[in-house]
Amino acid sequence: MTQPNPAAWADASDPYDVCVGLGYHCETTYQLRRVTGNESAHFFDWLDLDFDAVVETITEDFAHVLRPGQVEPFSDGLCALDRGSDIRFFHDFAPSEGRLLTQGDIDCQLDGVRAKFMALAERWRALAASSAHVLYVHHDAFDECAARGLARLRHTIATAHPGQRFSLLWLRRTPPADAADLAPGIAWGTVAEAPGRWEGDDAQWDEVFSAVPMSPRRTDAAGSAAARPMTEETPV
């Protein structure tokens, strides 16, 4: 097990108020909620999407997500694929019969699902505009990214939300070969796959976050103390 880069957490006097997952899939959401105890919903929770889709969604300010005519059954009807954003929705569209989605199921539910995600997009913007110190977590579940990609992601967030206080945590299955090339404000760590367990390995995630300075005062999207958790998605 490899801890995150200690240099990234050198300034423990400015701990993180909230952790926000950026995919790849449901393991991230489950583990961040378990580790932090904060169940507030964020835009990328419970979604299946790759790195480029995250970057493009933030770049476009969520405008190209779930547009009419762009969403269709995928993986033989096990999920809905948004062609406009390359996001796979496994938990937001419900089949009318059996286990498989049809185009009719998606079309009749699209307005409601889109309204939910537009509300979560607004929550993202409110958090970015607040005083909260945010740790964005990208789980590179298949070790596909490189240091330059994480720099691109950090630049994308910083450009979209100038002045936001945030860092990135890049979690992989194995240590990155180019860790020395990481820009300031980006840490890395490893969490091994847990075969047969979509939730991941609790002990591995615990070890990573034992090194992360978290504020005892959790904040919500407006930067104030969270009074109660808010969940807006269908659990796995």
C-alpha positions as a Markdown table, in Angstrom:
| # | Residue | x | y | z |
|---|---|---|---|---|
| 1 | Met | 0.0 | 0.0 | 0.0 |
| 2 | Thr | 1.3 | 3.4 | -1.0 |
| 3 | Gln | 0.3 | 6.6 | 0.9 |
| 4 | Pro | -0.5 | 9.8 | -1.0 |
| 5 | Asn | 2.5 | 12.1 | -1.6 |
| 6 | Pro | 3.2 | 13.5 | 1.9 |
| 7 | Ala | 4.2 | 16.9 | 0.4 |
| 8 | Ala | 0.7 | 17.5 | -0.8 |
| 9 | Trp | -0.6 | 17.5 | 2.8 |
| 10 | Ala | 2.3 | 19.6 | 4.2 |
| 11 | Asp | 0.0 | 22.5 | 5.1 |
| 12 | Ala | -2.3 | 20.7 | 7.6 |
| 13 | Ser | -3.3 | 24.2 | 8.9 |
| 14 | Asp | -5.7 | 24.4 | 5.9 |
| 15 | Pro | -7.6 | 21.1 | 6.1 |
| 16 | Tyr | -10.2 | 20.0 | 3.5 |
| 17 | Asp | -13.8 | 20.7 | 4.3 |
| 18 | Val | -15.4 | 18.4 | 1.7 |
| 19 | Cys | -14.3 | 15.6 | -0.7 |
| 20 | Val | -15.9 | 15.4 | -4.1 |
| 21 | Gly | -15.6 | 12.3 | -6.3 |
| 22 | Leu | -14.9 | 12.5 | -10.0 |
| 23 | Gly | -15.5 | 8.9 | -11.0 |
| 24 | Tyr | -14.5 | 6.4 | -12.4 |
| 25 | His | -17.5 | 4.5 | -11.1 |
| 26 | Cys | -19.5 | 3.7 | -7.9 |
| 27 | Glu | -16.5 | 2.7 | -5.7 |
| 28 | Thr | -15.5 | 6.3 | -5.4 |
| 29 | Thr | -18.9 | 7.5 | -4.2 |
| 30 | Tyr | -19.3 | 4.6 | -1.7 |
| 31 | Gln | -15.9 | 5.0 | -0.2 |
| 32 | Leu | -15.9 | 8.8 | 0.1 |
| 33 | Arg | -19.3 | 8.7 | 1.9 |
| 34 | Arg | -18.1 | 5.9 | 4.2 |
| 35 | Val | -14.7 | 7.5 | 5.0 |
| 36 | Thr | -16.0 | 11.1 | 5.5 |
| 37 | Gly | -19.5 | 10.4 | 6.8 |
| 38 | Asn | -20.8 | 13.0 | 4.5 |
| 39 | Glu | -23.6 | 11.7 | 2.3 |
| 40 | Ser | -24.4 | 15.0 | 0.4 |
| 41 | Ala | -24.9 | 14.2 | -3.3 |
| 42 | His | -22.5 | 15.5 | -6.0 |
| 43 | Phe | -22.8 | 15.6 | -9.7 |
| 44 | Phe | -20.5 | 12.6 | -10.6 |
| 45 | Asp | -21.8 | 10.3 | -7.8 |
| 46 | Trp | -22.8 | 6.8 | -8.9 |
| 47 | Leu | -21.9 | 7.6 | -12.6 |
| 48 | Asp | -19.7 | 5.4 | -14.8 |
| 49 | Leu | -17.5 | 7.7 | -16.9 |
| 50 | Asp | -13.9 | 7.9 | -18.0 |
| 51 | Phe | -11.4 | 10.7 | -17.5 |
| 52 | Asp | -12.0 | 12.6 | -20.7 |
| 53 | Ala | -15.8 | 12.7 | -19.9 |
| 54 | Val | -15.1 | 14.4 | -16.6 |
| 55 | Val | -12.8 | 17.0 | -18.1 |
| 56 | Glu | -15.2 | 17.8 | -20.9 |
| 57 | Thr | -18.2 | 17.9 | -18.6 |
| 58 | Ile | -16.5 | 20.5 | -16.4 |
| 59 | Thr | -15.2 | 22.4 | -19.4 |
| 60 | Glu | -18.7 | 22.7 | -20.9 |
| 61 | Asp | -20.2 | 23.6 | -17.5 |
| 62 | Phe | -22.5 | 20.5 | -17.7 |
| 63 | Ala | -24.4 | 22.0 | -20.7 |
| 64 | His | -24.0 | 19.0 | -22.9 |
| 65 | Val | -25.3 | 16.4 | -20.4 |
| 66 | Leu | -28.6 | 14.6 | -21.0 |
| 67 | Arg | -29.8 | 16.6 | -24.0 |
| 68 | Pro | -32.9 | 15.3 | -25.8 |
| 69 | Gly | -32.2 | 12.8 | -28.6 |
| 70 | Gln | -28.7 | 12.0 | -27.2 |
| 71 | Val | -29.6 | 9.3 | -24.6 |
| 72 | Glu | -30.1 | 5.7 | -25.5 |
| 73 | Pro | -30.0 | 2.1 | -24.0 |
| 74 | Phe | -26.5 | 0.7 | -23.8 |
| 75 | Ser | -24.8 | -2.5 | -22.8 |
| 76 | Asp | -27.9 | -4.5 | -24.0 |
| 77 | Gly | -30.2 | -2.3 | -21.9 |
| 78 | Leu | -28.4 | -2.5 | -18.6 |
| 79 | Cys | -27.7 | 1.3 | -18.6 |
| 80 | Ala | -28.4 | 4.5 | -20.4 |
| 81 | Leu | -25.6 | 6.1 | -22.5 |
| 82 | Asp | -25.6 | 9.8 | -23.0 |
| 83 | Arg | -23.9 | 10.3 | -26.3 |
| 84 | Gly | -23.4 | 14.0 | -25.7 |
| 85 | Ser | -21.2 | 13.5 | -22.6 |
| 86 | Asp | -20.1 | 9.8 | -22.8 |
| 87 | Ile | -21.6 | 9.2 | -19.3 |
| 88 | Arg | -23.2 | 5.9 | -18.5 |
| 89 | Phe | -26.2 | 6.0 | -16.2 |
| 90 | Phe | -26.8 | 2.7 | -14.4 |
| 91 | His | -29.0 | 4.0 | -11.6 |
| 92 | Asp | -31.1 | 6.9 | -12.8 |
| 93 | Phe | -33.4 | 5.4 | -15.4 |
| 94 | Ala | -35.7 | 2.5 | -14.4 |
| 95 | Pro | -37.0 | -0.1 | -16.8 |
| 96 | Ser | -40.7 | -0.4 | -17.0 |
| 97 | Glu | -40.5 | -4.2 | -17.2 |
| 98 | Gly | -37.8 | -6.6 | -16.2 |
| 99 | Arg | -34.2 | -5.5 | -15.9 |
| 100 | Leu | -33.5 | -3.9 | -19.3 |
| 101 | Leu | -34.1 | -0.3 | -20.4 |
| 102 | Thr | -35.9 | 0.6 | -23.6 |
| 103 | Gln | -35.7 | 3.8 | -25.5 |
| 104 | Gly | -39.3 | 4.5 | -24.4 |
| 105 | Asp | -38.3 | 4.2 | -20.7 |
| 106 | Ile | -35.5 | 6.7 | -21.2 |
| 107 | Asp | -37.6 | 9.2 | -23.2 |
| 108 | Cys | -40.4 | 9.3 | -20.6 |
| 109 | Gln | -38.0 | 9.7 | -17.7 |
| 110 | Leu | -35.5 | 12.1 | -19.3 |
| 111 | Asp | -36.9 | 15.4 | -18.1 |
| 112 | Gly | -36.9 | 14.2 | -14.4 |
| 113 | Val | -33.4 | 12.8 | -14.6 |
| 114 | Arg | -32.1 | 15.9 | -16.3 |
| 115 | Ala | -33.7 | 18.2 | -13.7 |
| 116 | Lys | -31.9 | 16.2 | -11.0 |
| 117 | Phe | -28.5 | 16.6 | -12.6 |
| 118 | Met | -29.0 | 20.3 | -13.4 |
| 119 | Ala | -29.7 | 20.8 | -9.7 |
| 120 | Leu | -26.5 | 18.9 | -8.9 |
| 121 | Ala | -24.6 | 21.0 | -11.4 |
| 122 | Glu | -25.9 | 24.1 | -9.6 |
| 123 | Arg | -24.7 | 22.6 | -6.3 |
| 124 | Trp | -21.2 | 22.1 | -7.9 |
| 125 | Arg | -21.1 | 25.7 | -8.9 |
| 126 | Ala | -22.2 | 26.9 | -5.4 |
| 127 | Leu | -19.5 | 24.8 | -3.8 |
| 128 | Ala | -16.9 | 26.1 | -6.2 |
| 129 | Ala | -18.0 | 29.7 | -5.3 |
| 130 | Ser | -17.9 | 29.1 | -1.6 |
| 131 | Ser | -15.1 | 29.4 | 0.9 |
| 132 | Ala | -14.9 | 25.6 | 1.3 |
| 133 | His | -11.5 | 23.9 | 0.8 |
| 134 | Val | -12.3 | 21.1 | -1.6 |
| 135 | Leu | -10.5 | 17.8 | -2.3 |
| 136 | Tyr | -11.5 | 16.4 | -5.7 |
| 137 | Val | -10.8 | 12.7 | -5.9 |
| 138 | His | -10.3 | 11.0 | -9.3 |
| 139 | His | -10.2 | 7.2 | -9.0 |
| 140 | Asp | -8.1 | 6.0 | -12.0 |
| 141 | Ala | -9.6 | 2.5 | -11.6 |
| 142 | Phe | -7.7 | 1.1 | -14.6 |
| 143 | Asp | -4.4 | 3.0 | -14.3 |
| 144 | Glu | -5.1 | 4.8 | -17.6 |
| 145 | Cys | -4.1 | 8.4 | -16.7 |
| 146 | Ala | -0.7 | 10.1 | -16.6 |
| 147 | Ala | 0.6 | 13.1 | -14.6 |
| 148 | Arg | -0.1 | 15.5 | -17.5 |
| 149 | Gly | -3.7 | 14.4 | -17.6 |
| 150 | Leu | -4.1 | 15.3 | -13.9 |
| 151 | Ala | -2.5 | 18.7 | -14.7 |
| 152 | Arg | -5.1 | 19.1 | -17.4 |
| 153 | Leu | -7.9 | 18.3 | -15.0 |
| 154 | Arg | -6.6 | 20.7 | -12.4 |
| 155 | His | -6.3 | 23.5 | -15.0 |
| 156 | Thr | -9.8 | 22.8 | -16.2 |
| 157 | Ile | -11.3 | 23.2 | -12.7 |
| 158 | Ala | -9.2 | 26.3 | -11.9 |
| 159 | Thr | -10.2 | 27.9 | -15.2 |
| 160 | Ala | -13.9 | 27.1 | -14.7 |
| 161 | His | -13.8 | 28.4 | -11.1 |
| 162 | Pro | -11.1 | 31.0 | -10.5 |
| 163 | Gly | -10.3 | 31.5 | -6.9 |
| 164 | Gln | -11.6 | 28.2 | -5.6 |
| 165 | Arg | -9.4 | 26.5 | -3.0 |
| 166 | Phe | -9.0 | 22.9 | -4.0 |
| 167 | Ser | -6.5 | 20.1 | -4.6 |
| 168 | Leu | -6.7 | 16.8 | -6.5 |
| 169 | Leu | -6.2 | 13.3 | -5.2 |
| 170 | Trp | -5.3 | 10.8 | -7.9 |
| 171 | Leu | -6.0 | 7.3 | -6.8 |
| 172 | Arg | -4.6 | 4.4 | -8.9 |
| 173 | Arg | -4.3 | 0.6 | -8.5 |
| 174 | Thr | -0.5 | 0.8 | -8.8 |
| 175 | Pro | 2.0 | 3.7 | -8.3 |
| 176 | Pro | 2.3 | 6.1 | -11.3 |
| 177 | Ala | 5.7 | 6.0 | -13.1 |
| 178 | Asp | 5.6 | 9.7 | -13.6 |
| 179 | Ala | 4.7 | 10.8 | -10.0 |
| 180 | Ala | 7.7 | 13.2 | -10.0 |
| 181 | Asp | 6.0 | 15.1 | -12.8 |
| 182 | Leu | 2.9 | 16.0 | -10.8 |
| 183 | Ala | 2.1 | 19.7 | -10.5 |
| 184 | Pro | 1.6 | 21.3 | -7.1 |
| 185 | Gly | -1.8 | 20.7 | -5.6 |
| 186 | Ile | -2.0 | 17.1 | -6.9 |
| 187 | Ala | -1.4 | 14.1 | -4.7 |
| 188 | Trp | -1.5 | 10.4 | -5.5 |
| 189 | Gly | -2.2 | 7.2 | -3.7 |
| 190 | Thr | -3.1 | 3.6 | -4.4 |
| 191 | Val | -6.1 | 1.5 | -3.6 |
| 192 | Ala | -6.0 | -2.1 | -4.8 |
| 193 | Glu | -8.9 | -3.7 | -6.5 |
| 194 | Ala | -11.1 | -5.9 | -4.3 |
| 195 | Pro | -12.2 | -8.8 | -6.6 |
| 196 | Gly | -15.9 | -9.5 | -6.4 |
| 197 | Arg | -16.6 | -6.4 | -4.4 |
| 198 | Trp | -17.7 | -3.3 | -6.3 |
| 199 | Glu | -17.3 | -1.2 | -3.1 |
| 200 | Gly | -13.5 | -1.6 | -3.1 |
| 201 | Asp | -11.2 | -2.4 | -0.2 |
| 202 | Asp | -12.2 | -0.4 | 2.9 |
| 203 | Ala | -8.8 | -0.9 | 4.6 |
| 204 | Gln | -7.0 | 0.5 | 1.6 |
| 205 | Trp | -9.2 | 3.6 | 1.4 |
| 206 | Asp | -8.9 | 4.1 | 5.1 |
| 207 | Glu | -5.1 | 4.0 | 4.9 |
| 208 | Val | -5.0 | 6.6 | 2.1 |
| 209 | Phe | -7.3 | 9.0 | 4.0 |
| 210 | Ser | -5.5 | 8.6 | 7.3 |
| 211 | Ala | -2.9 | 10.9 | 5.7 |
| 212 | Val | -5.4 | 13.5 | 4.4 |
| 213 | Pro | -6.0 | 16.5 | 6.7 |
| 214 | Met | -9.8 | 16.8 | 7.0 |
| 215 | Ser | -11.6 | 19.5 | 8.8 |
| 216 | Pro | -13.8 | 18.3 | 11.7 |
| 217 | Arg | -16.3 | 20.8 | 10.5 |
| 218 | Arg | -17.9 | 19.4 | 7.3 |
| 219 | Thr | -19.4 | 21.9 | 4.9 |
| 220 | Asp | -22.3 | 21.7 | 2.4 |
| 221 | Ala | -22.4 | 23.2 | -1.1 |
| 222 | Ala | -22.8 | 26.7 | 0.2 |
| 223 | Gly | -19.7 | 26.4 | 2.5 |
| 224 | Ser | -21.7 | 26.4 | 5.7 |
| 225 | Ala | -21.9 | 23.5 | 8.3 |
| 226 | Ala | -24.0 | 20.7 | 6.9 |
| 227 | Ala | -27.1 | 20.2 | 9.0 |
| 228 | Arg | -28.2 | 16.9 | 7.4 |
| 229 | Pro | -27.1 | 14.6 | 4.6 |
| 230 | Met | -28.9 | 14.8 | 1.3 |
| 231 | Thr | -29.0 | 11.9 | -1.0 |
| 232 | Glu | -30.6 | 12.3 | -4.5 |
| 233 | Glu | -29.6 | 9.1 | -6.3 |
| 234 | Thr | -30.5 | 5.4 | -6.4 |
| 235 | Pro | -27.9 | 3.4 | -4.4 |
| 236 | Val | -26.1 | 0.5 | -6.0 |
